[in-house]
């Protein structure tokens, strides 16, 4: 009995149980949402909002496991350090962020664009041949913010080719694009081809084949021995 003489009213035990379960369920949902947010943050580049290197590796692993026919491109801003030194790091961040947003608008939903380090981006193009990959990357190169340029290396995955091998070919193709003057696309030759040659051009873009340096052959050069041109 209360001090004023009124009686306590005991709540229905069923109602109490329901309320307690609802409270616990709400807590569980909140914890699950927090875990999802943490997982998303772990897979997302904070500056651009694109997938980060960890997410990129996961997408590549899945694509290789499914034996997908795909093209992989590595895109790298030209003379980015010079731009940073001249205009400051905030300007460099804006360049990366605005260009990433513009590039994302040019791609299909199935394409994966990721920031994989500094001013370097990876692009996974499922069900894509070399010609189509060239058209796509040429379009992206025309959408670099602030009138800057970028260079691109492309490799089309061959059946049963490993992730490391196709990435090495794309990276070496990027090296060639930088070495030949930047602001261009370079297409890696098929594995096992030991020669380089001009494979095709489109307006505003030169596409070259690069030697296969991922396999040992007389006079071949180890990939690690090739130093990428600065910026």
C-alpha positions as MATLAB code, in Angstrom:
seq = 'XXXXXXXXXXXXXXXXXXXXXXXXXXXXXXXXXXXXXXXXXXXXXXXXXXXXXXXXXXXXXXXXXXXXXXXXXXXXXXXXXXXXXXXXXXXXXXXXXXXXXXXXXXXXXXXXXXXXXXXXXXXXXXXXXXXXXXXXXXXXXXXXXXXXXXXXXXXXXXXXXXXXXXXXXXXXXXXXXXXXXXXXXXXXXXXXXXXXXXXXXXXXXXXXXXXXXXXXXXXXXXXXXXXXXXX';
ca = [
       0.000    0.000    0.000;
       1.255    3.499   -0.876;
       1.646    6.262    1.709;
      -1.568    7.916    0.499;
      -3.492    4.753    1.174;
      -3.841    3.655   -2.467;
      -2.830    0.178   -3.487;
       0.016   -0.802   -5.819;
      -1.147   -2.287   -9.088;
       1.017   -5.217  -10.161;
       1.741   -5.327  -13.887;
       0.700   -8.344  -15.845;
       3.708  -10.752  -15.917;
       3.066  -11.384  -19.605;
       3.309   -7.674  -20.366;
       6.549   -7.423  -18.403;
       8.046  -10.335  -20.337;
       7.040   -8.826  -23.668;
       8.505   -5.459  -22.698;
      11.742   -7.081  -21.567;
      12.049   -9.092  -24.776;
      11.353   -5.992  -26.857;
      14.065   -4.106  -24.989;
      16.563   -6.920  -25.510;
      15.641   -7.183  -29.196;
      16.146   -3.448  -29.684;
      19.549   -3.724  -28.035;
      20.512   -6.654  -30.252;
      19.456   -4.757  -33.386;
      21.440   -1.703  -32.300;
      24.520   -3.840  -31.694;
      24.119   -5.540  -35.077;
      23.791   -2.158  -36.805;
      26.929   -0.949  -35.028;
      28.829   -4.044  -36.169;
      27.607   -3.538  -39.750;
      28.753    0.079  -39.649;
      32.171   -0.979  -38.367;
      32.422   -3.606  -41.099;
      31.486   -1.038  -43.755;
      34.053    1.414  -42.411;
      36.722   -1.284  -42.503;
      35.994   -1.819  -46.219;
      35.616    1.854  -47.227;
      38.151    4.553  -48.021;
      37.364    7.473  -45.725;
      38.261   10.200  -48.233;
      36.554    9.018  -51.421;
      33.867    6.687  -50.077;
      35.105    4.016  -52.481;
      36.067    0.472  -51.494;
      39.531    0.402  -49.951;
      42.431   -1.977  -50.524;
      40.960   -4.643  -48.251;
      37.647   -4.582  -50.125;
      39.486   -4.543  -53.471;
      41.407   -7.687  -52.546;
      38.165   -9.388  -51.526;
      36.465   -8.506  -54.835;
      39.455   -9.789  -56.791;
      39.555  -13.014  -54.824;
      35.862  -13.612  -55.485;
      36.184  -12.838  -59.197;
      39.164  -15.176  -59.573;
      37.457  -17.957  -57.634;
      34.455  -17.735  -59.952;
      36.779  -17.848  -63.005;
      35.193  -14.671  -64.335;
      36.279  -13.181  -67.622;
      37.293   -9.686  -66.622;
      39.603   -6.778  -67.249;
      41.613   -5.134  -64.503;
      42.857   -1.571  -64.787;
      45.204    0.375  -62.543;
      44.728    4.144  -62.717;
      47.292    6.554  -61.332;
      47.189   10.369  -61.284;
      50.016   12.031  -63.176;
      52.409   14.255  -61.234;
      50.214   14.103  -58.143;
      53.068   14.905  -55.772;
      53.822   18.034  -57.762;
      50.161   19.041  -57.535;
      50.192   18.475  -53.763;
      53.400   20.438  -53.314;
      52.054   23.322  -55.376;
      48.489   23.614  -54.111;
      48.605   21.832  -50.755;
      47.258   18.549  -49.434;
      43.647   19.774  -49.033;
      43.596   20.515  -52.762;
      45.043   17.071  -53.439;
      42.321   15.507  -51.326;
      39.643   17.432  -53.240;
      41.152   16.264  -56.531;
      40.961   12.624  -55.453;
      37.474   12.935  -53.967;
      35.922   14.814  -56.896;
      37.518   12.581  -59.503;
      36.430    9.431  -57.675;
      32.835   10.691  -57.639;
      32.980   11.549  -61.357;
      34.447    8.149  -62.208;
      31.855    6.293  -60.191;
      29.091    7.964  -62.229;
      30.636    6.614  -65.449;
      30.623    2.951  -64.423;
      28.146    0.092  -64.354;
      26.725   -1.198  -61.098;
      28.770   -4.405  -61.448;
      32.084   -2.586  -61.916;
      34.319   -2.184  -58.879;
      36.318    1.019  -58.477;
      38.558    1.131  -55.414;
      41.210    3.401  -53.994;
      44.110    1.041  -53.441;
      46.750    3.469  -52.267;
      47.540    7.182  -52.373;
      46.642    8.440  -55.840;
      46.273    4.915  -57.266;
      42.922    3.316  -58.069;
      41.954   -0.192  -59.115;
      39.124   -0.975  -61.528;
      37.574   -4.428  -61.934;
      35.438   -4.781  -65.070;
      33.524   -8.083  -65.195;
      32.630   -9.567  -68.600;
      34.799   -7.031  -70.348;
      37.231   -7.411  -73.258;
      40.261   -5.276  -74.041;
      38.504   -2.939  -76.483;
      35.639   -2.225  -74.105;
      38.039   -1.753  -71.200;
      39.952    0.793  -73.273;
      36.773    2.726  -74.062;
      35.777    2.762  -70.407;
      39.157    3.897  -69.113;
      39.452    6.532  -71.848;
      36.116    7.895  -70.658;
      37.375    7.971  -67.087;
      40.537    9.781  -68.131;
      38.366   12.534  -69.593;
      36.693   12.999  -66.208;
      39.710   13.800  -64.040;
      38.913   16.919  -62.001;
      40.748   20.256  -62.193;
      42.115   19.586  -65.692;
      44.573   17.012  -64.366;
      45.515   13.770  -66.121;
      46.017   10.141  -65.215;
      47.683    7.096  -66.736;
      46.125    3.648  -67.003;
      47.411    0.089  -67.291;
      44.984   -2.641  -68.398;
      45.235   -6.428  -68.307;
      42.523   -8.813  -69.471;
      42.522  -11.932  -67.378;
      43.339  -15.157  -69.148;
      41.714  -18.488  -68.122;
      43.242  -19.867  -64.909;
      45.529  -16.839  -64.549;
      46.268  -16.048  -60.908;
      45.388  -12.793  -59.215;
      49.037  -11.896  -58.716;
      49.853  -12.545  -62.370;
      47.077  -10.398  -63.841;
      47.734   -7.581  -61.372;
      51.438   -7.717  -62.235;
      50.612   -7.348  -65.942;
      48.272   -4.405  -65.280;
      50.868   -2.746  -63.067;
      53.593   -3.172  -65.671;
      51.256   -1.746  -68.297;
      50.788    1.297  -66.074;
      54.560    1.598  -65.817;
      54.733    1.676  -69.615;
      52.011    4.337  -69.814;
      54.024    6.519  -67.443;
      57.289    5.847  -69.278;
      55.808    6.781  -72.651;
      54.724   10.237  -71.510;
      51.732    9.788  -69.150;
      48.108   10.749  -69.892;
      47.481    7.545  -71.813;
      46.296    3.954  -71.578;
      48.590    0.967  -72.004;
      47.288   -2.545  -72.657;
      49.310   -5.486  -71.356;
      50.098   -8.251  -73.813;
      48.786  -11.742  -73.228;
      50.814  -13.960  -70.871;
      53.694  -15.623  -72.653;
      54.095  -13.027  -75.390;
      57.626  -11.758  -75.201;
      57.321   -8.735  -77.434;
      55.846   -5.266  -77.264;
      53.963   -3.462  -79.940;
      51.314   -0.907  -80.697;
      47.976   -2.686  -80.327;
      45.578    0.092  -81.174;
      44.787    3.753  -80.761;
      41.725    5.839  -80.153;
      41.434    9.623  -80.342;
      43.274   11.119  -77.403;
      44.661    7.787  -76.253;
      47.572    5.546  -77.167;
      47.340    1.910  -76.209;
      50.503   -0.187  -76.208;
      51.187   -3.793  -75.364;
      53.828   -4.471  -72.739;
      56.127   -7.519  -72.635;
      55.160  -10.332  -70.317;
      57.639   -9.879  -67.481;
      55.837  -12.218  -65.116;
      57.518  -15.302  -66.601;
      61.143  -16.254  -66.747;
      62.715  -16.174  -70.193;
      66.145  -15.369  -71.621;
      66.806  -11.695  -71.128;
      63.641  -11.150  -69.117;
      63.515   -8.648  -66.289;
      62.050   -9.347  -62.904;
      58.987   -7.116  -62.233;
      60.527   -5.880  -58.995;
      63.474   -4.547  -60.951;
      61.291   -2.095  -62.828;
      60.880    1.163  -60.965;
      57.691    3.025  -61.803;
      58.234    6.496  -63.172;
      57.750    9.086  -60.448;
      54.144   10.293  -60.574;
];
